[in-house]
Amino acid sequence: MMISESKIRYLLKVFERRNISQAAEELYMSRQALSRVITSVENDLNLKLFYRGKQGLTPTNDMLELVPHISRILEEYDYFSSLGQERIREINVCVWDGIGDFLARDFVPLFSSAHQDLILNLEGTSDIICRSLLEMGECDYAIVTDETDFGAFESDYLCSGRLCAIVNADHPFYRKKHLTLDELCSQRIIGYSRKNLFYQKAAQLIVKQGYMLNFSCKVSSPNAAIHLTRQNLGITLIWDCGFLSDLSDGSLAVIPIAKHEYNCKFYLLHATEIREEKRAFRTELLNWIGKKS
């Protein structure tokens, strides 16, 4: 036997007020209608839930036993209802992990401050997974490199990235304006542990020219790699998309790799139709990128 959520809420309100008239007034319904609901529930359960008297209603033992269960049921209703609302408010963005850290550091605080009613969820991963999650409807937006097949998705150009090395101030390369492949491959390199299409292409181009990248370790994010470089454990191979302004304190230097073929472009992918409340992310991101470029 199923009892509707509304009937359960009515029942709990009557229990709390112990008075049909007061409960009916708070529920914006007539006393007669509410009385019929309570009688209907009693009939459905084959239980007497209240004693009626001149002073109001007195719950029976059966009703007292039901109250904890009713409360838990309504908590579950509220939980699932909030999940649906949160999903509407949540903007899920899959980001190539090479720039996800920088968006979290610089863009997210501005967006969250301006849109406190929205929940921005950034998930750092590889280009391929970004595209796959977008295809499955698991995210609203994906930020990928130009090595990704855009398919039927709409795309917005975001920015260009150039392959660079980050070196510690104590490193002999610190004052250099650019690095050659000979210089790059002579060093211990800190890279990324996740696969990325452009990362793979850049490495293949370097190998085709007879060079080998000498990785000392690979970590999961640029921030982790930069942290290791600050400890002078190697140089970080990274894509500078104009987000590295915080490195200008003199402790590190960002040095471009000489050849232009190691540059790439970044795009925002999304479906043709986007919910109205989720369009704010695209608008704010494009405006923010435009101001930085």
C-alpha positions as CSV (number, residue, x, y, z in Angstrom):
1,M,0.0,0.0,0.0
2,M,1.4,3.4,-1.0
3,I,0.6,6.6,0.9
4,S,1.5,9.8,-1.0
5,E,4.1,12.2,0.2
6,S,1.6,15.0,0.6
7,K,-0.6,12.8,2.9
8,I,2.5,12.0,5.0
9,R,3.3,15.7,5.4
10,Y,-0.3,16.4,6.3
11,L,-0.2,13.7,8.9
12,L,3.0,15.0,10.5
13,K,1.6,18.5,10.6
14,V,-1.5,17.4,12.4
15,F,0.7,15.5,14.9
16,E,2.8,18.5,15.5
17,R,-0.2,20.9,16.0
18,R,-2.6,18.4,17.7
19,N,-5.3,20.5,16.2
20,I,-7.0,20.1,12.9
21,S,-7.9,23.7,12.4
22,Q,-4.4,25.1,13.2
23,A,-2.8,22.4,10.9
24,A,-5.3,23.2,8.1
25,E,-4.6,26.9,8.3
26,E,-0.8,26.4,8.0
27,L,-1.4,24.0,5.1
28,Y,-3.7,26.4,3.3
29,M,-6.6,23.9,3.1
30,S,-10.0,23.6,4.7
31,R,-10.5,21.8,8.0
32,Q,-12.9,19.4,6.4
33,A,-10.5,18.5,3.7
34,L,-7.6,17.8,6.1
35,S,-9.9,15.8,8.4
36,R,-10.8,13.6,5.4
37,V,-7.1,13.1,4.6
38,I,-6.4,11.9,8.1
39,T,-9.4,9.5,8.0
40,S,-8.2,8.2,4.7
41,V,-4.8,7.4,6.0
42,E,-6.2,5.7,9.1
43,N,-8.4,3.6,6.8
44,D,-5.4,2.8,4.5
45,L,-3.3,1.7,7.5
46,N,-6.2,0.1,9.3
47,L,-5.0,2.0,12.4
48,K,-6.5,4.6,14.7
49,L,-4.0,7.4,14.8
50,F,-5.7,10.1,16.9
51,Y,-8.3,10.4,19.6
52,R,-10.6,13.3,19.0
53,G,-11.6,15.4,21.9
54,K,-12.8,18.9,22.9
55,Q,-9.2,19.9,23.6
56,G,-8.0,18.8,20.2
57,L,-6.3,15.6,19.1
58,T,-4.3,13.1,21.1
59,P,-2.0,10.7,19.2
60,T,-2.4,7.0,19.8
61,N,0.4,4.7,20.6
62,D,0.3,3.6,16.9
63,M,0.8,7.2,15.8
64,L,3.7,7.7,18.3
65,E,5.4,4.6,16.8
66,L,4.9,5.9,13.3
67,V,6.4,9.4,13.8
68,P,10.1,8.4,13.6
69,H,9.4,6.4,10.4
70,I,7.4,9.3,8.9
71,S,10.3,11.7,9.7
72,R,12.8,9.5,8.1
73,I,10.6,9.1,5.0
74,L,10.3,12.8,4.6
75,E,14.0,13.3,5.1
76,E,14.5,10.9,2.1
77,Y,12.0,12.8,0.0
78,D,13.8,16.1,0.8
79,Y,17.2,14.5,0.1
80,F,16.2,13.3,-3.4
81,S,14.4,16.6,-4.1
82,S,17.6,18.5,-3.2
83,L,19.6,16.2,-5.5
84,G,17.5,17.2,-8.4
85,Q,17.8,20.9,-7.6
86,E,21.5,20.7,-7.1
87,R,21.9,18.9,-10.4
88,I,20.1,21.8,-12.1
89,R,22.4,24.3,-10.3
90,E,25.6,22.4,-10.9
91,I,27.7,23.1,-13.9
92,N,30.0,20.2,-14.7
93,V,33.1,21.0,-16.7
94,C,35.7,18.5,-17.8
95,V,39.0,20.3,-18.2
96,W,42.3,19.1,-19.7
97,D,44.3,18.9,-16.5
98,G,47.1,21.1,-18.0
99,I,45.0,24.2,-17.3
100,G,42.4,23.0,-14.8
101,D,44.6,24.1,-11.9
102,F,44.9,27.6,-13.2
103,L,41.2,27.9,-13.8
104,A,40.6,26.8,-10.2
105,R,43.1,29.3,-9.0
106,D,42.1,32.4,-11.0
107,F,38.7,31.9,-12.7
108,V,36.6,29.9,-10.2
109,P,36.8,32.5,-7.3
110,L,35.5,35.2,-9.7
111,F,32.8,33.0,-11.1
112,S,31.6,31.7,-7.8
113,S,31.5,35.2,-6.3
114,A,29.4,36.5,-9.2
115,H,27.1,33.4,-9.3
116,Q,26.5,32.2,-5.8
117,D,23.4,30.3,-6.8
118,L,25.4,28.0,-9.1
119,I,27.8,25.2,-8.3
120,L,30.8,25.0,-10.6
121,N,32.3,21.5,-10.7
122,L,35.7,21.2,-12.4
123,E,37.0,17.7,-13.2
124,G,40.6,17.6,-14.5
125,T,41.3,14.7,-16.9
126,S,42.6,14.0,-20.4
127,D,41.3,15.3,-23.8
128,I,39.9,11.9,-24.7
129,I,38.0,11.4,-21.5
130,C,36.7,15.0,-21.6
131,R,35.2,14.4,-25.0
132,S,33.8,10.9,-24.0
133,L,32.1,12.4,-20.9
134,L,30.6,15.1,-22.9
135,E,29.2,12.5,-25.4
136,M,27.7,10.6,-22.6
137,G,26.0,13.7,-21.1
138,E,28.1,13.4,-17.9
139,C,29.3,17.0,-18.2
140,D,28.0,20.3,-19.6
141,Y,31.3,21.6,-21.1
142,A,34.7,20.2,-22.0
143,I,38.0,22.1,-22.4
144,V,40.3,20.3,-24.9
145,T,43.2,20.9,-27.2
146,D,43.0,21.2,-31.0
147,E,44.1,17.6,-31.3
148,T,40.6,16.4,-30.2
149,D,37.9,15.5,-32.7
150,F,35.1,18.0,-31.9
151,G,32.5,15.9,-33.6
152,A,29.0,17.5,-33.7
153,F,29.7,19.7,-30.6
154,E,29.9,23.5,-30.9
155,S,33.3,24.9,-30.1
156,D,34.6,28.3,-28.8
157,Y,38.3,29.2,-29.2
158,L,39.8,30.0,-25.8
159,C,43.5,30.6,-26.1
160,S,46.8,29.3,-27.5
161,G,49.4,27.5,-25.4
162,R,53.1,27.3,-26.1
163,L,55.3,24.5,-24.8
164,C,57.6,25.9,-22.2
165,A,60.0,24.9,-19.5
166,I,59.8,26.2,-15.9
167,V,63.1,26.4,-14.2
168,N,64.2,27.3,-10.7
169,A,66.1,30.5,-10.1
170,D,69.2,28.5,-9.2
171,H,69.2,26.6,-12.5
172,P,71.8,27.5,-15.1
173,F,69.0,28.1,-17.7
174,Y,67.2,30.7,-15.6
175,R,68.3,33.7,-17.7
176,K,67.7,32.1,-21.1
177,K,65.1,33.6,-23.5
178,H,64.3,30.2,-25.0
179,L,65.5,26.6,-24.9
180,T,66.6,24.4,-27.7
181,L,65.7,20.8,-27.9
182,D,69.3,19.9,-27.1
183,E,69.1,22.0,-23.9
184,L,65.7,20.7,-23.0
185,C,66.6,17.0,-23.4
186,S,69.8,17.4,-21.5
187,Q,67.8,18.0,-18.3
188,R,65.7,15.9,-15.9
189,I,62.1,16.8,-16.7
190,I,59.0,16.7,-14.5
191,G,56.0,15.9,-16.6
192,Y,52.3,14.7,-16.2
193,S,51.1,11.3,-15.4
194,R,47.8,11.6,-17.4
195,K,47.7,11.1,-21.1
196,N,47.0,14.1,-23.3
197,L,46.7,14.2,-27.1
198,F,48.8,17.3,-27.6
199,Y,51.4,16.2,-25.0
200,Q,51.8,12.9,-27.0
201,K,52.1,14.8,-30.3
202,A,54.7,17.1,-28.9
203,A,56.7,14.2,-27.5
204,Q,56.5,12.3,-30.8
205,L,57.7,15.3,-32.8
206,I,60.7,15.7,-30.5
207,V,61.5,11.9,-30.7
208,K,61.2,12.0,-34.5
209,Q,64.0,14.6,-34.5
210,G,66.2,12.2,-32.7
211,Y,65.8,13.4,-29.1
212,M,64.5,11.7,-26.0
213,L,62.7,13.4,-23.2
214,N,64.5,12.5,-19.9
215,F,61.6,12.4,-17.4
216,S,62.6,12.1,-13.7
217,C,58.9,11.8,-12.7
218,K,55.4,12.5,-13.8
219,V,52.8,14.0,-11.5
220,S,49.0,14.6,-11.8
221,S,48.9,18.4,-12.0
222,P,50.9,21.4,-13.1
223,N,50.8,22.7,-9.5
224,A,52.5,19.6,-8.3
225,A,55.1,19.8,-11.0
226,I,55.8,23.4,-10.2
227,H,56.1,22.6,-6.6
228,L,58.8,20.0,-7.4
229,T,60.6,22.6,-9.6
230,R,60.6,25.0,-6.7
231,Q,62.6,22.4,-4.9
232,N,65.0,22.2,-7.8
233,L,64.3,18.6,-8.5
234,G,64.0,19.1,-12.3
235,I,62.5,21.4,-14.8
236,T,58.8,21.3,-15.6
237,L,57.5,20.8,-19.1
238,I,54.3,22.8,-19.3
239,W,52.0,24.7,-21.7
240,D,51.8,28.4,-20.9
241,C,48.4,29.7,-21.8
242,G,49.0,33.1,-20.1
243,F,48.0,31.7,-16.7
244,L,51.5,31.7,-15.2
245,S,51.6,35.3,-14.0
246,D,52.1,34.2,-10.4
247,L,55.5,32.8,-11.3
248,S,56.9,36.3,-11.8
249,D,58.1,36.6,-8.2
250,G,61.7,35.7,-9.4
251,S,61.9,32.2,-7.9
252,L,61.0,30.6,-11.2
253,A,61.3,31.4,-14.9
254,V,59.0,30.4,-17.8
255,I,61.1,29.7,-20.9
256,P,59.6,28.9,-24.3
257,I,60.8,25.9,-26.3
258,A,62.1,27.3,-29.5
259,K,60.1,25.5,-32.2
260,H,56.6,26.9,-33.0
261,E,55.2,23.4,-33.9
262,Y,55.0,22.7,-30.1
263,N,52.2,25.2,-29.7
264,C,48.5,24.2,-29.5
265,K,45.1,25.8,-29.2
266,F,42.4,25.3,-26.5
267,Y,38.7,25.1,-27.2
268,L,35.5,25.0,-25.1
269,L,33.1,22.2,-26.3
270,H,29.5,22.1,-25.6
271,A,26.2,20.7,-27.0
272,T,24.1,23.0,-29.2
273,E,21.4,23.3,-26.5
274,I,22.5,24.4,-23.1
275,R,20.2,25.0,-20.2
276,E,19.7,28.8,-19.6
277,E,21.1,28.7,-16.1
278,K,24.3,27.0,-17.3
279,R,25.1,29.4,-20.1
280,A,26.6,31.8,-17.5
281,F,29.8,29.6,-17.4
282,R,30.5,30.0,-21.2
283,T,29.8,33.7,-21.1
284,E,32.0,34.4,-18.0
285,L,34.8,32.2,-19.2
286,L,35.0,33.8,-22.7
287,N,34.9,37.2,-21.1
288,W,37.7,36.3,-18.6
289,I,39.9,34.8,-21.3
290,G,39.3,37.9,-23.5
291,K,40.5,40.2,-20.7
292,K,43.7,38.1,-20.2
293,S,44.7,37.9,-23.8
